[in-house]
Amino acid sequence: MVKDTYNFNLLKQTRIKSGISILDMANKLCLAERQILSIEENRNDHFPSQVLKMVCVKRYAKILDLNLDEVIVEEFNN
């Protein structure tokens, strides 16, 4: 089974370096601020499913013009 994880620190640090506030990122992604914090702190709350959260993580990375290969890490579980 493949489980996607992501580099939440890279997302947060890139957002900060880009001068984008949490509120601005939430507005760009049509999410709540608490969902942005959940992504940046690698928490599983405020999303109805892990799949939806990973879709938002990918959109977040795209807005920051990050390479998805640097953000998303696949882990294989036996």
N, C-alpha and C positions, 0 to 999 in steps of 0.2 A: 504494500500500500504506500502511496506517495502522499506526504503531508507537506503543504507549502508553509514556509515560515518567511519572515521578511526582516530586513534591516531597518528597524524602527528608528534607531538613532540617526541613520543617514537621512531619513525623511525629515525628522525634526531639525537636524542641524542645517540641512539645505534650505528648509523653509525659513529658518531664522536668518541665515546668510542672505537670502533673497529679499529680506525685509517684508515678508508676508506674515501678517498676524494670524492667530488662530481663527479669529472671526472671519477674516478675508478668505482663508482657506476653506472654512466651512461654507461660506457663500459660493465659492467657486465650485465646490463639489455638491452643493445642495444638501449638506449634512448639518447636524447640530454641532456646536462647539464641543459638547461632551463626546461625540463620536470621533472628532479629530484628536482629542486627548486620549481616547481609548486606543486609537491607532498608534499615536506617538509613544504611549506608555506600554504598548503590547499587552493590553488587557482585552478580555473577551466579553466585556459588558457593552451594552448600548447598541448591539447589532443582533438581529434575530437569528443569524446563522454565520458560521465561519466563512462560508462561501461568499455571502454578501460582503462581509468585511474584506475579503481578499480582492473582490472586484473594486471596492473603494480604495484599497491600498494601491492597486495598479493605476487607477485614475489619478490618485494623489501623485504617484511617481511621474506620470505623464505630464501633469501640470508643471512639475518642477524640472521637466526635461531630463529626467534621470533614465539611465539604461535599466530596463527591467531585470537584466541578468545581474546587476549590482544590487538590486533591491530584493528580489524574490529568490529564495533558496529552497530547493526541493530536498526533503529528507525522506529516505526510504525506510519504512518500518517493516520488519518481517512478521 
